[in-house]
Amino acid sequence: MPDRESMVTWKGGLRDGMGVMRLGSGAFEGAFSLRSRIEDQTERTTNPEELIGAALCGCFSMMLSSLLEKDGYIAEEINSKTRVHFNAVGSGYRIEKIDLITEASVPGIKREDFMGLAERAHKECPIAQAIKVPVVLNVTLR
């Protein structure tokens, strides 16, 4: 398995500076700033927390799809989103919790089987394993 790379260029001070994040694959390049982290987003920039959330969504959805397929099911659709709780704590900031919210359409599967596979996908997802804050899993079978 190849190692994955990401790069950042930051210019200026923390409050008024701007950065650009680039994925090594070239699939994404986007601006980020402190304002996009601590204020309501009024500019088209991202932040590390959104990227962590996107990585978790992608990893979990792929893992769930894999486990479903191994059990003989093919998901029509898996929709995942995250809510990353990034808050001021003391003199700094911290990600305190991540809500992982998933809805899936999987023909023929029983609810209890789906829930068991979702829990397993959460435990086996490499991104979820890398995150040390609580990740609250919320899945729905449609």
C-alpha positions in Angstrom: 0.0 0.0 0.0 1.5 3.4 -0.9 1.9 6.2 1.6 -0.4 9.2 1.1 0.7 12.8 1.2 -0.9 16.1 1.7 0.8 19.5 1.5 0.0 22.9 3.0 1.3 26.4 2.2 0.5 29.1 4.8 1.1 32.8 4.3 0.8 35.5 6.9 -0.1 35.6 10.6 -2.6 33.3 12.2 -5.6 35.7 12.3 -5.2 37.3 8.9 -3.2 34.6 7.1 -4.5 32.2 4.5 -3.3 28.7 3.5 -3.8 26.3 0.7 -4.2 22.5 1.3 -3.3 20.1 -1.5 -3.8 16.4 -1.7 -0.9 14.5 -3.2 -3.3 12.8 -5.7 -4.2 16.2 -7.1 -7.9 15.5 -6.4 -8.3 18.5 -4.1 -6.8 21.8 -3.6 -8.5 24.4 -1.4 -8.0 27.5 0.7 -8.2 27.4 4.5 -8.0 30.1 7.2 -8.5 30.6 10.9 -11.8 32.4 10.1 -13.2 29.2 8.5 -12.4 27.4 11.8 -13.7 29.7 14.4 -16.4 31.9 12.7 -19.5 31.2 10.7 -18.3 30.5 7.2 -18.8 33.5 5.0 -15.9 32.7 2.6 -15.3 29.7 0.4 -12.5 28.2 2.5 -12.2 24.9 4.3 -10.5 23.9 7.5 -8.8 20.9 9.0 -11.9 19.9 10.9 -14.0 19.6 7.7 -11.3 17.5 6.1 -11.2 15.2 9.1 -14.9 14.9 8.9 -14.8 14.1 5.1 -12.1 11.5 5.7 -14.1 9.8 8.3 -17.2 9.8 6.1 -15.4 8.4 3.2 -13.6 5.7 5.2 -16.6 4.6 7.1 -18.8 4.4 4.0 -16.3 2.4 2.1 -15.8 0.0 5.1 -19.6 -0.4 5.5 -19.9 -1.1 1.8 -17.1 -3.7 2.0 -18.7 -5.5 5.0 -22.1 -5.5 3.4 -20.7 -7.0 0.2 -18.9 -9.7 2.1 -22.2 -10.7 3.6 -23.9 -10.8 0.2 -25.6 -7.3 0.1 -25.0 -4.4 -2.2 -25.9 -1.0 -0.9 -28.0 1.0 -3.4 -26.7 4.1 -1.6 -24.8 5.1 1.5 -25.0 8.8 2.5 -22.7 9.9 5.4 -22.1 13.2 7.0 -20.2 14.4 10.0 -20.6 17.1 12.6 -17.2 18.0 14.0 -17.6 19.7 17.4 -14.6 22.2 17.5 -14.7 24.4 20.5 -12.6 26.8 22.6 -11.3 25.0 25.6 -9.2 27.0 28.1 -6.6 29.0 26.2 -6.9 26.8 23.1 -9.2 24.8 20.9 -10.2 21.1 20.8 -12.3 18.7 18.8 -14.5 17.4 21.5 -16.7 15.0 19.6 -17.6 13.9 16.1 -21.1 12.9 15.1 -21.1 10.4 12.2 -24.5 10.3 10.6 -25.2 7.7 7.9 -28.3 6.7 6.0 -28.2 3.7 3.8 -30.5 1.9 1.4 -29.6 -1.9 1.3 -32.2 -4.2 -0.3 -32.9 -7.4 1.7 -31.0 -6.8 4.9 -32.5 -7.1 8.3 -32.2 -4.0 10.6 -30.2 -5.9 13.3 -27.8 -7.3 10.7 -27.3 -3.8 9.2 -26.7 -2.3 12.6 -24.1 -4.9 13.5 -22.2 -4.4 10.3 -22.3 -0.6 10.8 -20.9 -1.0 14.3 -18.2 -3.3 12.9 -17.4 -0.8 10.1 -17.0 1.9 12.7 -14.6 -0.2 14.7 -12.5 -1.3 11.7 -12.4 2.1 9.8 -8.7 3.2 9.9 -9.7 6.9 10.1 -12.0 6.2 13.1 -9.2 4.3 14.7 -6.8 7.2 14.2 -9.2 9.7 15.9 -8.9 9.8 19.7 -12.0 11.9 20.4 -15.4 10.2 20.8 -17.1 9.5 17.5 -20.9 9.2 17.9 -22.3 6.9 15.3 -25.8 7.4 14.1 -27.0 5.1 11.2 -30.3 4.6 9.6 -31.5 1.9 7.2 -34.1 3.2 4.8 
